[in-house]
């Protein structure tokens, strides 16, 4: 859902970016029926989506990596420790970005991420279980109303993110 929503938000803002998604589980799984229905109600077609597993070849070229939960950020750090400076949970990046302020004229994405990441509480990424300050609830295995709630939360967070980092650089 996040991939489709971010792609839609960036296109609406006139930003040409490559957006892709990956997770921790083996790839090849289609979007869930509830996920497809919820996205279709928002005018987004995710019927052809197949999951991919996070891997080095996806992490290495990415300018920005967004995890839905801390476990995703930790896995990126295991795959490529140098990628941690450009890897955040979505909630974390929006919160820190709104505190630091949007990209300024001529400020590259890497420079903005460095500015946003100053003073970052990396030890908070080590916890287990759900942390509402960092993690978006995964609705998989739950009812449609949970998918609706997650889609609404993602759409809000992604709208706020796009307002902070309009860019033509690659976003993953």
LORO-182901 format. One record per residue (C-alpha): x, y, z; residue in three letters. Coordinates in steps of 0.001 Angstrom, whole numbers, plus 500000, padded with zeros to 6 digits. Example, Ala and Ser with C-alpha at 12.3 -4.5 7.8 and 13.67 -1.06 7.14 Angstrom:
# residues 2
512300495500507800ALA;513670498940507140SER;
***
This chain:
# residues 172
500000500000500000UNK;502815502406500870UNK;504469501925497482UNK;501254502703495585UNK;500389505656497808UNK;503885507168497603UNK;504035506749493838UNK;500625508470493592UNK;501631511327495935UNK;504886511967494081UNK;503179511919490680UNK;500554514374491939UNK;503390516652493080UNK;505027516408489648UNK;508005514475490987UNK;509486511828488723UNK;510886509185491070UNK;511433505468491063UNK;509523503893493941UNK;509810500242494856UNK;509060498116497872UNK;510466495055499562UNK;509911493240502809UNK;511443490690505115UNK;509574487609503897UNK;510293485631500705UNK;508938487419497646UNK;506414486463495026UNK;503240487005497044UNK;500420489112495618UNK;498739491931497489UNK;496031490749499844UNK;492385490991498769UNK;491662493621501449UNK;494726495605500369UNK;493627495509496736UNK;490085496618497668UNK;491257499468499898UNK;493658500775497267UNK;491022500410494509UNK;488673502562496599UNK;491410505214496488UNK;491756504867492717UNK;494987502849492854UNK;495412499471491170UNK;497620497058493118UNK;496297493843491535UNK;499596493184489743UNK;501797493739492789UNK;504120490927493850UNK;506187491172497002UNK;509981491175496933UNK;512415490298499676UNK;514840492957500841UNK;518281492341499328UNK;521622494076498795UNK;520848494904495167UNK;517769496859496290UNK;519495498667499167UNK;522769499698497528UNK;521446502056494817UNK;518644503629496888UNK;518937507272497886UNK;516300506855500605UNK;514973503693502261UNK;511757503838504247UNK;510746501063506599UNK;507255500687507927UNK;508699499337511189UNK;511977499326513090UNK;512604495708512138UNK;512854496807508490UNK;515454499457509339UNK;517445496936511360UNK;517443494475508450UNK;518727497165506078UNK;521542497876508568UNK;522449494176508575UNK;522499494044504770UNK;524451497297504387UNK;525541499101507581UNK;526491502186505561UNK;522850502536504462UNK;521602503382507969UNK;522130507126507412UNK;519605507022504564UNK;517235504506506181UNK;514403505555508494UNK;511008504330509502UNK;508379506430507746UNK;507076507821511034UNK;510589508626512230UNK;511530510507509049UNK;508315512530508965UNK;508668513461512648UNK;512354514391512360UNK;511816516117509015UNK;509041518284510375UNK;511272519230513324UNK;514276520022511096UNK;512289521655508316UNK;511947520826504616UNK;514759520685502102UNK;516043524113501279UNK;516834525387497798UNK;519800523518496427UNK;520003521122499394UNK;520588517604498152UNK;518604514715499549UNK;521692513240501272UNK;522435516596502916UNK;518832516937504082UNK;518846513385505480UNK;522095514159507335UNK;520538517323508768UNK;517355515504509740UNK;519313512598511224UNK;521481514718513547UNK;520780513657517098UNK;518769510682515898UNK;517976508210518681UNK;519315505092516936UNK;519004503011520103UNK;515209503385519782UNK;515465501293516610UNK;516599498301518684UNK;513378497644520594UNK;511084494706519966UNK;507334494816519624UNK;505287497686518255UNK;506420501241519010UNK;503736503720517928UNK;506360506475517561UNK;508211504475514902UNK;506089501653513507UNK;503068501570511203UNK;500757498685512110UNK;500807495866509575UNK;497194494967508754UNK;498014491593507139UNK;495765488906508550UNK;493264491419509902UNK;489970492806508648UNK;489313495399506005UNK;488811498131508606UNK;492421497608509717UNK;493566498006506107UNK;491521501205505840UNK;493108502581509008UNK;496610501704507837UNK;495994503162504377UNK;494742506408505911UNK;497740506624508226UNK;500153505901505365UNK;498491508427503075UNK;498771511147505730UNK;502408510343506511UNK;503363510157502834UNK;501645513463502028UNK;503658515083504811UNK;506865513440503567UNK;506367514556499977UNK;505869518110501226UNK;509247517865502972UNK;511366516290500229UNK;510150517038496738UNK;512850515460494616UNK;513603513824491312UNK;516020511450493000UNK;515305507787493519UNK;513060506954496454UNK;512744503363497648UNK;
***
